[in-house]
Amino acid sequence: MRHCRIPAILLLIATAGTGLAPTGDARAYAQAKKSAPARKSAARKPAPKKAAAKPAPSEPEATPATRAVAVQIREQAGGKVKGFYADRGFWPIWAASGRLGPEADAFVDMIETADLDGLRPNSYGPEGLRKAVAAARSGDPVAVAQAELALSRALADYVADVRRPRDTGMTYLDDEVKPRKLKAENVLRAAVLTKSFGSYIRDMGWMSPHYVRLRTLLATPGLSPDDRARLRINLDRARLLPGAWTRHIVVDAASARLYFYQGGKQVGTMRVVVGTPQTQTPMLAGMVRYAILNPYWNVPTDLVQKKIAPKVLAGQSLTAMRFEALSDWSENATRLDPKAIDWHAVAAGQQEVRVRQLPGPANSMGRVKFMFPNDLGIYLHDTNEKALMKKPARHFSNGCVRLEDAPTLGKWLLGKPITTVAKKPEQAAPLPQAVPVYLTYFTATAAPKGVAFLPDVYGRDTRG
């Protein structure tokens, strides 16, 4: 059977939702594969079996040892990893120089502790891998190829299992972020797309840095059963997040912090204000698709009842407070005369009216809000109440996420500084590329004596 070469766009589709794909590097992978010779069709005379392909430009120069290993991989490759190796001319990834690197031992060490992931280490054959790696240290191409293929099969299985989601209460808003079953070829392609295969293996680069941190905490000696169980709840939440090679945003509602990642590392973090225990920031995963500059703020109806209506009844002008009342919640709503509204009924909760705050320095949305469309009205936005960012506990919002530094996040998302056209309200600015965002909840943290837990303000650790 012939193995077709996969165009960059199909690679993006195949790895979407896996949490593995460094999406900006798909073209690099496609370009690298151009250096590998195309296989001839069945109608033509087959190439000699011992003619190994040249490596991709990003890999070490070919040596006689590497070519000999590639020949043996061609002879031995089969099953779920064959397509991956065939597409790269059977060139090795664990033994790119003709010999196994230290990442082989690091990976076997990792799977021997797979119980930390809630998995069975024996499912990945660590003892057999140890023997294969030891035999490969002789430099014999046959043994090196055997170890190479065994390691790749184990990596594909382990990554697929460790990334398999558990039920944590996460709501997925878009197909792009819904977890998908991982194929071996996608796991291996993601690994070779990174700048350093060795670092990717040692750092568990297919998982979120939050997962790696929590996994390390779970290995702390002397944990009580309750602490261990609570850590596992946190770990399962982190399991849903992509690795740092995927460009994305994480909002941790427990610590009230936001993180953003790209190119295999965290590129920024900031404080945020999140929902109160009564108006919690939900666990959501979606795609930030556009920004709204000079936004209105649609005041929640309970705040209209409790905050706005009493002020109007006390004699304050809705217009002077820079609010306006609208006929309904549609895009074509018309303005209402405040004098025509029964504010006593609104204050008593007997009548609802839509009120929005006009753009400006006092607007609760600040200068910009970043939209990942959802029915809950949750988004990331600037704020005019910067003083709240200085508080150690920052659970004050109605569920949305208020940003400490919206201009910095906006520049990262849009690829340029945030600019507005005069004072025109609600200016839409599409992102060059939609970016995944994950609103989650991590209470576990490192402490001088091992593990500590932040206050479980939403009560999610007790119910999972």
SESELUM-521389 format. One line per field, with one value per residue (C-alpha): x, z, y; residue number from 1. Coordinates in steps of 0.25 Angstrom, whole numbers, plus 5000, padded with zeros to 4 digits. Each point is the difference from the previous one (the first is absolute). Layout:
BEGIN
xx	(X, ...)
zz	(Z, ...)
yy	(Y, ...)
n	(NUM, ...)
END
This chain:
BEGIN
xx	(5000, 5005, 5001, 4996, 5007, 4991, 4998, 5002, 4985, 4996, 5011, 4993, 4986, 5006, 5006, 4989, 4994, 5012, 5007, 5013, 5001, 5009, 4991, 5009, 5010, 4992, 5006, 5014, 4997, 4994, 5013, 5009, 4993, 5004, 5014, 4996, 4999, 4986, 4997, 4998, 4987, 4997, 5001, 5014, 5012, 5001, 5012, 5011, 4996, 5014, 4998, 4996, 4995, 5007, 4997, 4991, 5008, 4998, 5006, 5014, 5008, 5000, 5011, 5003, 4994, 4987, 4998, 5003, 4989, 4990, 5002, 4997, 4987, 4996, 5001, 4994, 4989, 4986, 4986, 4996, 5014, 5003, 4993, 5007, 5014, 4996, 4996, 5014, 5008, 5002, 5009, 5002, 4995, 5006, 5013, 5001, 5015, 5000, 5000, 4989, 5001, 4998, 4985, 4998, 5003, 4992, 4988, 5001, 5002, 4987, 4991, 5005, 4993, 4987, 4992, 5001, 4992, 4990, 5005, 5007, 5015, 5000, 4991, 5012, 5010, 5011, 5008, 5001, 5003, 5012, 5005, 4998, 5007, 5012, 5002, 4999, 5012, 5009, 4998, 4995, 4990, 4990, 4999, 5000, 4988, 4993, 5001, 4996, 4987, 4997, 5002, 4991, 4989, 5000, 5001, 4987, 4993, 5004, 4997, 4986, 4997, 5005, 4992, 4987, 4990, 4993, 4987, 5003, 4988, 5007, 4991, 5005, 4995, 5007, 5004, 5014, 5002, 4992, 5010, 5002, 5005, 5015, 5006, 5015, 5004, 4995, 5007, 5013, 4999, 4997, 5013, 5009, 4994, 5006, 5014, 5006, 4994, 5008, 4995, 4986, 5001, 5007, 4990, 4988, 4997, 4987, 4994, 4997, 5010, 4989, 4999, 5015, 5000, 4988, 5006, 5013, 4992, 4993, 5013, 5003, 5003, 4990, 4988, 4987, 4989, 4991, 5011, 5004, 4985, 4999, 5013, 4994, 4988, 5009, 5008, 4988, 4996, 5014, 5000, 4990, 5010, 5009, 5015, 5008, 5003, 4985, 4997, 4990, 4995, 4997, 4992, 5001, 4988, 5005, 5013, 4994, 5011, 5001, 5011, 5003, 5009, 5007, 5012, 5002, 5000, 4992, 5001, 4992, 4991, 4992, 4990, 4985, 4987, 4991, 4986, 4995, 4996, 4985, 5004, 5011, 5009, 4996, 5009, 5000, 5008, 4998, 5007, 5003, 4996, 4999, 5002, 4990, 5006, 4992, 4990, 4987, 4997, 4987, 4996, 4995, 4985, 5002, 5010, 4990, 4990, 5010, 5009, 4994, 4986, 5002, 5009, 4990, 4989, 5009, 5001, 5012, 4999, 5002, 5007, 5009, 5005, 5003, 4990, 4988, 4988, 4996, 4987, 5006, 5012, 5001, 5010, 4989, 4995, 4995, 5004, 4989, 4997, 5004, 4988, 4991, 5005, 4993, 5013, 4992, 4996, 5015, 5005, 4989, 5004, 4987, 5005, 5013, 5006, 5013, 5010, 5014, 5012, 5005, 5015, 5010, 5010, 4990, 4995, 5001, 5005, 5011, 5006, 4998, 4994, 5004, 4989, 4999, 4985, 4992, 4986, 5004, 5005, 5014, 5012, 5014, 5000, 5007, 4996, 4999, 5002, 5015, 5000, 4994, 5012, 5008, 4992, 5005, 4987, 4993, 4986, 4991, 4994, 4987, 5007, 5008, 5015, 5006, 5014, 5011, 5007, 4990, 5010, 5011, 4990, 4994, 5013, 5003, 4987, 4999, 5014, 5000, 4997, 4985, 4995, 4987, 4993, 4996, 4990, 4991, 4994, 5000, 5012, 5002, 5014, 5001, 5013, 5009, 4998, 4991, 5006, 4995, 4997, 4998, 4993, 5004, 5002, 5013, 5000, 5013, 5013, 5014, 5004, 5014, 4995, 4994, 4986, 4990, 4986, 4994, 4986, 4990, 4991, 4991, 4999, 5004, 5011, 4989, 4991, 5011)
zz	(5000, 4997, 5010, 4995, 5005, 5009, 4996, 5011, 5000, 5002, 5011, 5007, 4999, 5005, 5012, 5004, 5014, 5004, 5008, 4993, 4987, 5000, 4990, 4994, 4997, 4990, 4988, 5006, 5001, 4986, 4995, 5007, 4994, 4986, 5003, 5001, 4986, 4996, 4999, 4986, 4996, 5000, 4984, 5001, 5003, 5016, 5006, 5006, 5014, 5006, 4994, 5012, 4998, 5004, 5013, 5001, 5000, 5015, 5003, 5002, 4987, 4995, 5005, 4996, 5014, 4998, 4986, 5005, 5011, 4989, 4992, 5012, 5003, 4986, 5002, 5014, 5000, 5000, 5006, 5005, 4999, 4986, 4993, 5009, 4996, 4986, 4998, 5006, 4991, 5012, 5007, 5015, 5011, 5012, 4993, 4991, 5001, 4999, 5015, 5010, 5008, 5015, 4997, 4998, 5015, 5004, 4994, 5006, 5013, 4998, 4996, 5012, 5008, 4992, 5012, 5003, 4987, 5005, 4990, 5002, 4997, 4995, 4989, 4993, 5002, 5007, 5003, 4986, 4996, 5010, 4993, 4986, 5004, 5006, 4988, 4991, 5008, 4992, 4988, 4992, 4989, 5002, 5015, 4999, 4990, 5009, 5012, 4991, 4996, 5014, 5006, 4989, 5002, 5015, 4999, 4991, 5009, 5013, 4994, 4995, 5014, 5008, 4992, 5000, 5007, 5013, 5004, 5007, 4997, 4988, 4990, 4985, 4992, 4987, 4992, 4999, 5015, 5002, 5004, 4989, 5000, 4997, 4988, 5001, 4988, 5006, 5013, 4993, 4990, 5012, 5007, 4988, 4997, 5012, 5001, 5009, 5000, 5012, 5008, 4995, 5006, 5013, 5003, 4996, 4989, 4996, 5013, 5006, 5009, 5011, 4998, 5002, 5012, 5007, 4996, 5007, 5012, 5000, 5001, 5014, 5011, 5012, 4993, 5008, 4992, 5000, 4994, 4990, 4996, 4999, 4992, 4990, 4998, 4996, 4991, 4993, 4997, 4995, 4991, 4991, 4997, 4988, 5000, 5000, 4985, 4997, 5000, 5011, 5013, 5013, 5011, 5014, 5008, 5013, 5000, 4992, 4990, 4984, 4992, 4986, 4992, 4986, 4994, 5012, 5011, 5009, 4993, 5010, 5013, 5007, 5012, 4997, 5007, 4999, 5005, 5014, 5007, 4997, 4985, 4997, 4988, 4993, 4994, 4985, 4988, 4988, 4989, 5001, 4986, 5001, 5009, 5002, 5002, 5008, 5005, 5006, 5013, 5001, 5014, 5006, 5004, 5014, 5001, 4993, 5011, 5012, 4995, 4988, 5004, 5014, 4995, 4990, 5011, 5008, 4990, 4991, 4985, 4992, 4989, 5010, 5005, 4986, 4999, 4990, 5000, 4988, 4995, 5000, 4999, 4984, 4991, 4995, 5014, 5001, 5011, 5011, 5007, 5014, 5005, 4993, 5009, 5012, 5009, 5012, 4993, 4996, 5014, 5005, 4990, 4994, 4986, 4993, 4991, 4992, 5004, 4994, 5004, 4989, 4996, 5007, 5012, 5010, 4992, 5008, 4987, 4999, 4986, 4994, 5002, 4993, 4995, 5000, 4997, 5010, 5005, 5015, 4996, 5005, 4994, 5003, 5002, 5004, 5013, 5006, 5014, 5001, 5015, 5001, 4993, 5012, 5010, 5002, 4998, 4988, 4999, 4997, 4986, 4995, 4993, 4989, 5001, 5003, 4994, 5008, 4986, 4989, 4990, 5001, 4998, 4989, 4993, 5001, 4995, 4988, 4997, 5001, 5011, 5003, 4992, 4999, 4989, 5007, 5011, 4992, 5009, 4998, 4990, 4996, 4997, 4995, 5005, 4989, 5005, 5011, 5013, 5010, 5014, 5012, 5013, 5010, 5015, 5007, 5016, 5001, 5002, 5004, 5015, 5007, 5007, 4988, 4995, 5004, 4995, 4997, 5006, 4992, 4998, 4990, 5008, 4988, 5006, 5009, 4989, 4989)
yy	(5000, 5014, 5011, 5013, 5013, 5008, 5015, 5010, 5004, 4985, 4999, 5012, 4993, 4987, 5006, 5010, 4997, 4991, 5010, 4996, 5008, 5012, 5005, 5011, 4989, 4992, 5006, 4998, 4985, 5000, 5007, 4990, 4988, 5006, 4995, 4986, 4993, 4996, 4985, 4994, 4995, 4985, 5001, 5004, 4992, 5001, 5007, 4991, 4998, 5005, 5014, 5008, 5014, 5012, 5007, 5013, 5013, 5002, 4987, 4996, 4997, 4986, 4991, 4985, 4996, 5008, 4994, 4986, 5002, 5006, 4987, 4992, 5008, 4998, 4985, 4999, 5011, 4996, 5002, 5014, 5006, 4996, 5011, 5011, 4994, 4998, 5014, 5005, 4990, 4990, 5010, 4998, 5010, 4994, 4996, 5012, 4999, 4985, 4997, 5002, 5013, 5002, 5003, 4985, 4997, 5013, 4994, 4987, 5006, 5008, 4988, 4992, 5011, 5000, 4997, 5015, 5002, 4989, 4990, 4987, 5000, 4986, 5004, 5006, 4989, 5008, 4987, 4996, 5015, 5000, 4987, 5006, 5013, 4992, 4992, 5012, 5006, 4990, 5008, 4988, 5006, 4989, 5002, 5015, 4999, 4990, 5009, 5012, 4994, 4994, 5014, 5007, 4990, 5002, 5015, 5000, 4991, 5007, 5014, 4996, 4994, 5011, 5010, 4993, 5009, 4997, 5006, 5013, 5009, 5007, 5006, 5000, 5012, 4996, 4988, 5005, 4998, 4987, 4988, 4990, 4986, 5001, 4992, 4995, 5008, 5013, 4998, 4997, 5012, 5010, 4995, 5002, 5014, 5006, 5006, 4990, 4985, 4997, 5012, 4997, 4986, 5004, 5011, 4992, 5010, 4994, 5004, 5014, 5006, 5000, 4985, 4997, 5009, 4993, 4986, 5004, 5004, 4987, 4993, 5007, 4990, 4999, 5005, 4997, 4992, 5013, 5009, 4989, 4999, 5015, 5001, 4990, 5008, 5012, 4991, 4996, 5014, 5003, 4987, 5008, 5011, 5000, 5000, 5013, 4998, 5003, 5015, 5002, 5007, 4994, 5007, 4994, 5004, 4995, 5008, 5011, 5000, 4999, 4994, 5000, 4990, 4999, 4993, 4990, 5010, 5010, 5013, 5008, 5001, 5010, 5001, 5000, 5002, 4988, 4997, 5000, 4987, 5003, 5004, 4991, 5000, 4987, 4990, 5002, 4997, 5009, 5008, 5015, 5005, 5015, 5012, 5011, 5014, 5011, 4990, 5002, 4993, 4993, 5001, 4987, 5001, 4997, 5012, 5009, 4996, 5001, 5011, 5009, 5001, 5005, 5011, 5004, 5000, 5009, 5010, 4997, 5001, 4987, 5009, 5007, 4987, 4996, 4989, 4998, 4991, 4992, 4993, 4986, 4991, 5000, 5007, 5009, 5004, 5015, 5010, 5002, 5013, 4998, 5008, 4989, 4989, 4995, 5001, 4996, 4987, 4998, 5002, 4990, 4989, 5001, 5005, 4998, 5011, 4999, 5010, 5002, 5009, 5009, 4999, 5008, 5001, 4996, 4988, 4987, 4993, 5010, 5002, 4986, 4986, 4987, 4991, 4985, 4999, 4993, 5000, 5004, 5014, 4997, 5007, 5006, 5015, 5012, 5007, 5014, 4994, 4997, 5001, 4986, 4994, 5003, 4992, 4986, 4993, 5006, 4993, 5013, 4999, 4995, 4988, 5007, 5001, 5014, 5002, 5007, 5004, 4999, 5008, 4989, 4988, 5008, 5002, 4985, 4996, 5011, 5000, 5016, 5010, 5002, 5013, 5006, 5008, 5013, 4997, 4991, 4990, 4985, 4999, 4986, 4995, 4986, 4992, 4996, 4985, 4996, 4996, 4989, 5005, 4991, 5004, 4990, 4999, 4996, 5000, 4992, 5007, 4998, 5003, 5000, 4987, 4993, 5003, 5011, 5003, 5014, 5002, 4992, 5013, 4993, 4987, 4992, 4991, 4993, 4997, 4997)
n	(1, 2, 3, 4, 5, 6, 7, 8, 9, 10, 11, 12, 13, 14, 15, 16, 17, 18, 19, 20, 21, 22, 23, 24, 25, 26, 27, 28, 29, 30, 31, 32, 33, 34, 35, 36, 37, 38, 39, 40, 41, 42, 43, 44, 45, 46, 47, 48, 49, 50, 51, 52, 53, 54, 55, 56, 57, 58, 59, 60, 61, 62, 63, 64, 65, 66, 67, 68, 69, 70, 71, 72, 73, 74, 75, 76, 77, 78, 79, 80, 81, 82, 83, 84, 85, 86, 87, 88, 89, 90, 91, 92, 93, 94, 95, 96, 97, 98, 99, 100, 101, 102, 103, 104, 105, 106, 107, 108, 109, 110, 111, 112, 113, 114, 115, 116, 117, 118, 119, 120, 121, 122, 123, 124, 125, 126, 127, 128, 129, 130, 131, 132, 133, 134, 135, 136, 137, 138, 139, 140, 141, 142, 143, 144, 145, 146, 147, 148, 149, 150, 151, 152, 153, 154, 155, 156, 157, 158, 159, 160, 161, 162, 163, 164, 165, 166, 167, 168, 169, 170, 171, 172, 173, 174, 175, 176, 177, 178, 179, 180, 181, 182, 183, 184, 185, 186, 187, 188, 189, 190, 191, 192, 193, 194, 195, 196, 197, 198, 199, 200, 201, 202, 203, 204, 205, 206, 207, 208, 209, 210, 211, 212, 213, 214, 215, 216, 217, 218, 219, 220, 221, 222, 223, 224, 225, 226, 227, 228, 229, 230, 231, 232, 233, 234, 235, 236, 237, 238, 239, 240, 241, 242, 243, 244, 245, 246, 247, 248, 249, 250, 251, 252, 253, 254, 255, 256, 257, 258, 259, 260, 261, 262, 263, 264, 265, 266, 267, 268, 269, 270, 271, 272, 273, 274, 275, 276, 277, 278, 279, 280, 281, 282, 283, 284, 285, 286, 287, 288, 289, 290, 291, 292, 293, 294, 295, 296, 297, 298, 299, 300, 301, 302, 303, 304, 305, 306, 307, 308, 309, 310, 311, 312, 313, 314, 315, 316, 317, 318, 319, 320, 321, 322, 323, 324, 325, 326, 327, 328, 329, 330, 331, 332, 333, 334, 335, 336, 337, 338, 339, 340, 341, 342, 343, 344, 345, 346, 347, 348, 349, 350, 351, 352, 353, 354, 355, 356, 357, 358, 359, 360, 361, 362, 363, 364, 365, 366, 367, 368, 369, 370, 371, 372, 373, 374, 375, 376, 377, 378, 379, 380, 381, 382, 383, 384, 385, 386, 387, 388, 389, 390, 391, 392, 393, 394, 395, 396, 397, 398, 399, 400, 401, 402, 403, 404, 405, 406, 407, 408, 409, 410, 411, 412, 413, 414, 415, 416, 417, 418, 419, 420, 421, 422, 423, 424, 425, 426, 427, 428, 429, 430, 431, 432, 433, 434, 435, 436, 437, 438, 439, 440, 441, 442, 443, 444, 445, 446, 447, 448, 449, 450, 451, 452, 453, 454, 455, 456, 457, 458, 459, 460, 461, 462, 463, 464)
END
